[in-house]
Amino acid sequence: MTNSRRMWQALEPYHAVTYFAPESRAATEALGAKGGWMSYFGLRAAPLGTASADLVCATFYGFRRDRVARAVPAAWEAAPPEAYLDARLSAMDTALRRILGDAITSPELIEAADLAQRAALAAPTAGRPLAAANAALDWPLEAHLVLWQAQTVLRESRGDGHVAALVAAELTPPQSLITFAADGFVDNESVRGYRGWPEDEWAAATRDLLDRGLIDAAGDLTAAGRDVRRFVEDTTDRAVVPAWAELGAEESERLVQLTIPIVATLVAAGALPPDNPIGLQPLDG
């Protein structure tokens, strides 16, 4: 595992709480948002401003447009993006205080926040709209929220780079998900439904991958398919190297070790379901 990928896996659960914590859903419902998808798209897309469904679909990449269009721009009609930004920060403050308790002021979390912020300030943003939009936000003052904001910037920088890698690999949005599932990270049918792709379009994308020789008749990756997946992941890793080069190997590993018990507490509290739709399995050491 590369250092970039190890850092993502170690820190991503701290951000992922945003989309699973009941405090987030309650905060967006208070704004007038209806349903989980309006909550998700409103919270994640808010740094972009009043983004259209097409812009959100393009930057998020894996979702079918009609899944997005049912939530955007309706989310902005319920409340302006600035209200979602306030709501998500407030929700994370409440959720993290509830789950982590006194640990939010521990020396370990404060040190982790400092290291993560340094990495985030070095994270590439050129050509990365979600990363740039999040990096432009004011930093919170409390350490537990600094850590959250830092990981938000880091994960969107990585995510934008991942989209660029998928485009370079000539994988359409559904094909990117099909190959991800074929690599064993998520269940094929679950991710299809989660991202809103109808069976006929999913089948067509699968046939195209079969014709390209990237999957076989059983839906498993071929050698060529594994090469493409390796290219995508390796390119994604390289694209965020500057952030972790800022810390270097020793401080990066220190951040991992500081984060593991924090994430373990989040997972034990059910803040990150083990069957989460992003296929994320936190590090255990």
VEXKOL-909310 format. One line per 4 residues: their letters; for each residue x, y, z of N, C-alpha, C. Coordinates in steps of 0.2 Angstrom, whole numbers. Each point is the difference from the previous one (the first is absolute). Example, Ala and Ser with C-alpha at 12.3 -4.5 7.8 and 13.67 -1.06 7.14 Angstrom:
residues 2
AS	66,-28,39,-4,6,0,4,6,0; -2,5,-4,4,6,1,-4,5,3 .
end
This chain:
residues 285
MTNS	4,-6,0,-4,6,0,4,6,0; -1,5,-5,4,6,0,-2,4,6; 5,5,2,-1,5,5,-7,4,-1; -1,2,-6,-6,4,-1,-6,-4,1 .
RRMW	0,-6,-2,-6,-4,1,-1,-2,7; 6,-1,4,-1,-1,7,-3,6,4; 3,6,-2,-3,6,3,-7,1,-1; -2,-2,-6,-8,1,-2,-4,-5,4 .
QALE	3,-6,1,-4,-5,3,0,1,8; 5,3,2,0,2,7,-4,5,2; 0,6,-4,-4,6,2,-7,0,-3; -2,-3,-5,-6,1,-3,-6,-1,4 .
PYHA	0,-5,5,-6,-1,4,-1,6,4; 4,4,2,-1,6,4,-4,4,-4; 1,1,-7,-5,4,-4,-6,-3,-1; 0,-7,-1,-6,-4,-3,-6,1,5 .
VTYF	2,1,7,-5,1,5,-5,5,-3; 2,5,-3,-5,5,-3,-6,-2,-3; 1,-6,-4,-6,-2,-3,-4,-6,3; 2,-2,6,-3,-5,4,-3,2,6 .
APES	3,5,3,-2,3,7,-7,2,0; -4,-2,4,-7,3,0,-1,7,1; 6,3,3,0,8,1,0,3,-7; 3,-3,-5,0,3,-6,-7,0,-3 .
RAAT	-3,-5,0,-7,-1,-3,-5,5,4; 1,0,6,-5,5,4,2,7,-2; 6,2,-1,2,7,-1,-3,2,-7; 1,-5,-5,-3,2,-7,-8,0,0 .
EALG	-3,-4,4,-7,0,0,-2,6,3; 3,3,5,-1,6,3,0,6,-5; 4,-1,-5,1,5,-6,-6,-1,-5; -4,-5,1,-5,-1,-5,2,-6,-5 .
AKGG	6,-3,0,2,-5,-5,-5,-6,2; -1,-4,-6,-4,-6,1,3,-6,-2; 1,-5,4,3,-6,-2,8,0,1; 3,-6,0,7,-1,1,4,3,-6 .
WMSY	-3,-1,-6,4,2,-6,1,8,0; -6,4,2,1,7,0,5,2,5; 0,-4,6,4,2,5,8,-2,-2; 1,-5,-3,7,-2,-3,2,5,-5 .
FGLR	-4,1,-5,3,5,-5,0,7,2; -4,2,5,0,7,2,6,1,4; 2,-5,5,6,0,4,6,0,-4; 1,-4,-4,6,-1,-4,1,5,-5 .
AAPL	-5,2,-4,0,5,-5,0,7,2; -2,1,6,0,7,2,6,5,-1; 6,-3,1,6,5,-2,0,2,-7; -3,-3,-4,-1,2,-7,-4,6,-2 .
GTAS	-4,2,6,-5,5,-1,-7,-3,-3; -4,3,-4,-6,-2,-2,1,-4,-7; 4,-6,1,2,-4,-5,-7,-3,-4; 1,-1,-6,-6,-3,-4,1,-8,1 .
ADLV	-5,-3,-2,0,-8,0,6,-2,-5; 0,3,-5,6,-2,-5,7,1,3; 1,5,4,6,1,3,2,-5,5; -5,-1,4,0,-5,6,1,-7,-3 .
CATF	-3,-1,-5,0,-7,-4,8,-1,-2; 2,6,-4,7,-1,-3,5,0,6; 0,3,5,5,0,5,0,-6,5; -6,-2,1,-1,-7,4,1,-6,-4 .
YGFR	-1,1,-6,1,-5,-6,-4,-7,0; 0,-3,6,-3,-7,-1,-8,0,1; -3,5,1,-7,0,0,-4,2,-7; -5,-4,-1,-4,2,-6,-4,7,1 .
RDRV	-1,3,-5,-2,7,1,-7,1,3; -4,-5,-1,-7,1,2,0,-1,8; 5,-4,3,1,-1,7,2,7,3; 4,3,-3,2,7,2,-5,5,-1 .
ARAV	-4,0,-6,-5,5,-1,-6,0,4; -1,-5,4,-6,-1,4,2,4,7; 7,2,1,2,3,6,2,7,-1; 3,1,-6,3,7,-2,-3,2,-7 .
PAAW	-3,6,0,1,6,5,-5,0,5; -4,-5,1,-5,1,6,3,1,7; 6,-2,1,3,1,6,2,7,1; 1,4,-6,2,7,1,-7,4,0 .
EAAP	-5,-3,-2,-7,4,1,-2,-1,7; 2,-5,4,-1,-1,7,4,5,4; 6,1,-2,5,4,4,6,1,-4; 3,6,1,6,2,-4,6,-5,2 .
PEAY	5,-1,-4,6,-4,1,3,2,7; 0,7,1,3,2,6,-3,-3,7; -6,-1,-1,-4,-3,6,2,-8,1; 1,-3,-6,3,-7,0,7,0,3 .
LDAR	4,4,-2,7,1,3,-1,0,8; -4,5,2,-1,1,7,-2,-6,3; -5,-4,-3,-4,-5,3,5,-6,0; 4,-1,-5,5,-6,1,5,1,5 .
LSAM	3,6,1,5,1,5,-3,-1,7; -6,3,1,-4,-1,6,-1,-7,2; -3,-4,-5,-1,-7,1,6,-4,1; 5,2,-3,6,-4,2,3,2,7 .
DTAL	-1,6,2,2,2,7,-4,-4,5; -7,0,-1,-4,-4,4,1,-8,0; 1,-2,-6,1,-8,-1,7,-2,3; 5,4,-1,7,-2,2,0,1,8 .
RRIL	-3,5,3,0,1,7,-4,-6,3; -6,-2,-3,-4,-5,3,4,-7,0; 4,-1,-6,3,-7,0,7,0,3; 4,5,-1,7,0,3,0,3,7 .
GDAI	-5,4,2,0,2,7,7,4,2; 3,-1,5,5,4,2,6,0,-4; 0,-5,-5,6,-2,-4,1,6,-5; -5,4,-1,0,6,-5,5,5,2 .
TSPE	2,0,7,5,5,2,6,-4,2; 1,-6,-2,6,-4,2,6,3,-3; 6,-1,2,6,2,-3,1,-4,-7; -2,-6,0,0,-4,-6,-4,3,-6 .
LIEA	-6,1,2,-4,3,-5,2,7,-3; 3,4,5,2,6,-2,6,0,-4; 5,-5,1,6,-1,-4,-2,-3,-7; -5,-4,0,-3,-3,-6,-3,6,-5 .
ADLA	-3,4,3,-3,6,-3,5,4,-3; 5,1,4,6,5,-3,3,-4,-6; 2,-6,1,3,-4,-6,-4,0,-6; -7,-1,1,-4,-1,-6,-1,7,-3 .
QRAA	-1,5,4,0,7,-3,6,2,-4; 6,-2,2,6,1,-4,-1,-3,-7; -2,-7,0,-1,-3,-6,-5,3,-4; -5,2,3,-6,3,-4,2,6,-4 .
LAAP	4,4,4,2,6,-3,5,-1,-6; 3,-6,0,4,-2,-6,-3,-4,-5; -7,-1,1,-3,-5,-5,-1,4,-7; 1,-3,-5,-1,3,-7,-8,2,-1 .
TAGR	-1,6,-3,-7,2,-1,0,2,-7; 5,1,-4,-1,2,-7,-3,-6,-4; -5,2,-4,-4,-5,-4,-5,-4,5; -1,2,6,-3,-4,5,-6,4,3 .
PLAA	-6,0,-3,-5,5,3,-2,-1,7; -1,-6,2,-3,-1,6,6,1,6; 6,-2,-2,5,2,4,1,7,1; 0,4,-5,1,7,0,-5,4,4 .
ANAA	-6,-3,-1,-6,4,3,0,-2,7; 2,-5,3,1,-2,7,6,4,3; 5,0,-4,7,3,3,-1,8,1; -5,3,-4,-2,7,1,-4,2,6 .
LDWP	-2,-5,3,-5,1,6,5,2,6; -3,4,4,3,2,6,2,-6,5; 5,0,3,2,-6,5,-4,1,6; -3,-5,3,-3,0,7,6,1,5 .
LEAH	-2,1,6,5,1,5,1,-6,5; -5,-4,1,1,-6,4,3,-6,-4; 5,-3,4,4,-5,-3,-4,-6,-3; -5,-2,3,-4,-5,-3,-3,2,-7 .
LVLW	-2,6,-1,-3,3,-6,6,1,-5; 6,2,2,6,1,-4,1,-6,-3; 0,-6,4,2,-6,-3,-5,-2,-5; -7,1,1,-5,-1,-5,1,4,-6 .
QAQT	1,6,1,1,5,-6,6,-3,-4; 5,-1,3,6,-2,-3,-1,-7,-5; -3,-5,3,-2,-6,-3,-5,2,-6; -4,4,1,-5,2,-6,4,3,-6 .
VLRE	5,4,1,4,3,-5,4,-6,-3; 3,-4,4,5,-6,-2,-4,-5,-4; -6,-2,2,-4,-5,-3,-3,3,-7; -2,6,0,-2,3,-6,5,1,-5 .
SRGD	6,2,2,6,0,-4,2,-6,-4; -1,-6,5,1,-6,-3,-5,-2,-5; -6,1,2,-6,-1,-4,0,3,-7; 2,6,0,0,4,-6,5,-3,-5 .
GHVA	6,-2,3,5,-4,-3,-2,-6,-3; -4,-4,4,-3,-6,-2,-4,0,-6; -4,5,0,-5,2,-6,5,1,-6; 5,4,1,5,1,-6,3,-7,-3 .
ALVA	1,-4,5,3,-7,-2,-5,-4,-3; -6,0,2,-5,-4,-3,-2,3,-8; 1,6,0,-1,3,-7,6,-2,-5; 6,0,3,6,-2,-4,-1,-7,-2 .
AELT	-3,-4,5,0,-7,-2,-6,-2,-4; -4,5,-2,-6,-1,-4,-5,-4,3; -1,1,6,-5,-4,4,-6,5,1; -6,-1,-3,-6,4,1,-2,-1,8 .
PPQS	-4,5,2,-3,-1,7,-2,-7,2; -5,-3,-4,-2,-7,2,6,-5,0; 4,1,-6,6,-5,0,5,1,5; 1,6,3,4,0,6,-2,-3,6 .
LITF	-7,-1,1,-3,-3,5,0,-8,-1; -1,-2,-6,0,-7,-2,7,-3,1; 5,4,-2,7,-3,1,2,0,8; -2,5,3,1,1,7,-3,-6,4 .
AADG	-6,-2,-2,-4,-6,3,4,-6,-2; 2,-1,-6,3,-6,-2,7,-1,3; 3,6,3,6,-1,4,-1,-2,7; -7,-1,2,-2,-2,6,-1,5,6 .
FVDN	0,6,-2,-1,5,5,-7,2,2; -5,-1,-4,-7,1,1,-4,-6,-4; -6,-1,2,-5,-4,-3,-3,3,-6; 1,-3,-6,-2,2,-6,-7,3,0 .
ESVR	-5,-4,2,-7,2,0,-1,6,5; 3,0,5,-1,5,5,2,7,-2; 6,0,-3,3,6,-2,-4,3,-6; -3,-5,-4,-4,2,-6,-6,4,3 .
GYRG	-3,-3,4,-6,3,3,1,7,4; 6,0,4,2,5,4,1,6,-5; 3,-1,-5,2,6,-5,-5,1,-5; -6,-4,0,-6,2,-4,0,-2,-7 .
WPED	4,-5,-2,1,-3,-7,-5,-5,-1; -5,1,-5,-4,-5,-2,3,-7,-3; -3,-5,0,3,-6,-2,2,0,-7; -4,3,-5,2,0,-7,6,3,-1 .
EWAA	1,6,3,6,4,-1,6,-3,3; -1,-3,6,5,-4,3,3,-6,-4; -5,-3,-3,1,-6,-4,4,2,-6; -2,6,-3,4,2,-6,7,2,2 .
ATRD	1,3,5,7,2,3,4,-6,1; -3,-5,2,3,-7,2,2,-3,-7; -4,0,-5,1,-3,-7,6,4,-3; 0,7,1,6,4,-3,7,-3,4 .
LLDR	-1,-1,6,7,-2,4,2,-7,-3; -5,-4,-1,1,-7,-3,3,1,-7; -3,4,-4,3,1,-7,7,3,1; 2,4,5,7,3,0,4,-5,3 .
GLID	-2,-6,3,4,-5,3,2,1,7; -4,5,3,2,2,7,-3,-5,5; -6,-3,-2,-3,-5,5,-2,-6,-5; -1,-6,4,-1,-6,-4,-8,-1,1 .
AAGD	-2,-6,-3,-7,-1,0,-3,-1,6; 4,-1,5,-3,-1,7,0,7,4; 3,5,-3,0,6,3,6,2,4; 5,-5,-1,6,1,4,5,4,-4 .
LTAA	5,3,3,5,4,-3,5,-5,-4; 1,2,-6,5,-3,-4,7,3,2; 5,-3,-3,7,3,1,0,7,-2; -3,1,-6,0,7,-2,-4,5,5 .
GRDV	-6,-3,2,-4,4,5,4,1,6; 4,-5,3,4,2,6,5,5,-2; 3,0,-6,5,5,-2,-4,7,1; -6,1,-3,-3,6,0,-2,2,7 .
RRFV	-2,-4,4,-2,1,7,7,3,4; 5,-4,-2,7,2,3,2,7,-2; -1,2,-6,1,6,-3,-4,6,4; -6,-2,1,-5,5,3,2,1,7 .
EDTT	2,-5,4,1,1,7,7,3,1; 5,-2,-5,7,2,1,0,8,-2; -4,2,-5,0,7,-2,-3,4,5; -6,-3,3,-3,4,6,5,1,6 .
DRAV	4,-5,1,5,0,6,5,6,-2; 3,0,-6,5,4,-2,-3,8,0; -6,0,-1,-3,7,-1,0,4,7; 0,-4,5,0,3,7,6,0,4 .
VPAW	6,-2,-4,6,-1,4,2,7,3; -1,6,-3,3,6,3,-3,1,7; -6,-2,1,-3,1,7,4,-4,5; 2,-6,-1,3,-5,4,8,1,0 .
AELG	2,3,-5,8,2,0,1,6,5; -5,4,1,0,5,5,2,-2,7; -3,-6,1,1,-3,7,6,-5,0; 1,-3,-6,6,-5,0,-3,-7,3 .
AEES	4,-5,0,-2,-6,2,-1,-1,7; 5,3,4,-1,-1,8,-6,4,2; -1,6,-2,-6,4,3,-7,-3,-3; 1,-3,-6,-6,-3,-3,-2,-6,4 .
ERLV	5,-4,2,-2,-6,4,-2,2,7; 3,5,2,-3,3,7,-7,2,-1; -2,3,-5,-7,2,-1,-5,-7,0; 3,-5,-4,-4,-6,0,-1,-3,7 .
QLTI	5,0,4,0,-3,6,-5,4,5; 0,7,-1,-4,4,4,-7,-1,-2; -2,-1,-6,-6,-1,-3,-4,-6,1; 4,-6,1,-3,-6,0,-4,-1,6 .
PIVA	2,2,6,-5,-1,6,-6,5,-1; 1,6,-3,-6,4,0,-5,-3,-5; 2,-3,-6,-4,-3,-5,-3,-6,4; 3,-4,4,-2,-6,3,-6,2,4 .
TLVA	0,6,4,-5,2,4,-6,2,-4; 1,3,-6,-6,2,-5,-3,-7,-2; 4,-5,-2,-3,-6,-3,-4,-4,5; 3,0,6,-3,-3,6,-7,3,2 .
AGAL	-1,6,-2,-6,4,2,-5,-1,-6; 2,-3,-5,-4,-1,-6,0,6,-4; 4,5,0,1,6,-4,2,-2,-7; 3,-6,-1,2,-2,-7,-3,-7,-1 .
PPDN	-5,-1,-3,-3,-7,0,6,-5,-4; 1,-6,2,4,-4,-3,-1,-2,-8; -7,1,-1,-2,-2,-7,-2,7,-4; 4,5,2,-1,7,-3,1,-1,-8 .
PIGL	-4,5,-4,0,-1,-7,7,3,-3; 4,2,3,7,2,-3,5,-5,1; -2,-6,3,5,-5,0,6,1,4; -1,4,5,6,2,4,1,-4,6 .
QPLD	6,-3,1,1,-4,6,6,4,4; -1,3,6,5,3,3,6,-4,2; 6,3,1,6,-3,2,-1,-3,7; 3,-5,2,0,-3,7,6,0,3 .
G	5,3,-3,7,0,2,5,1,-5 .
end
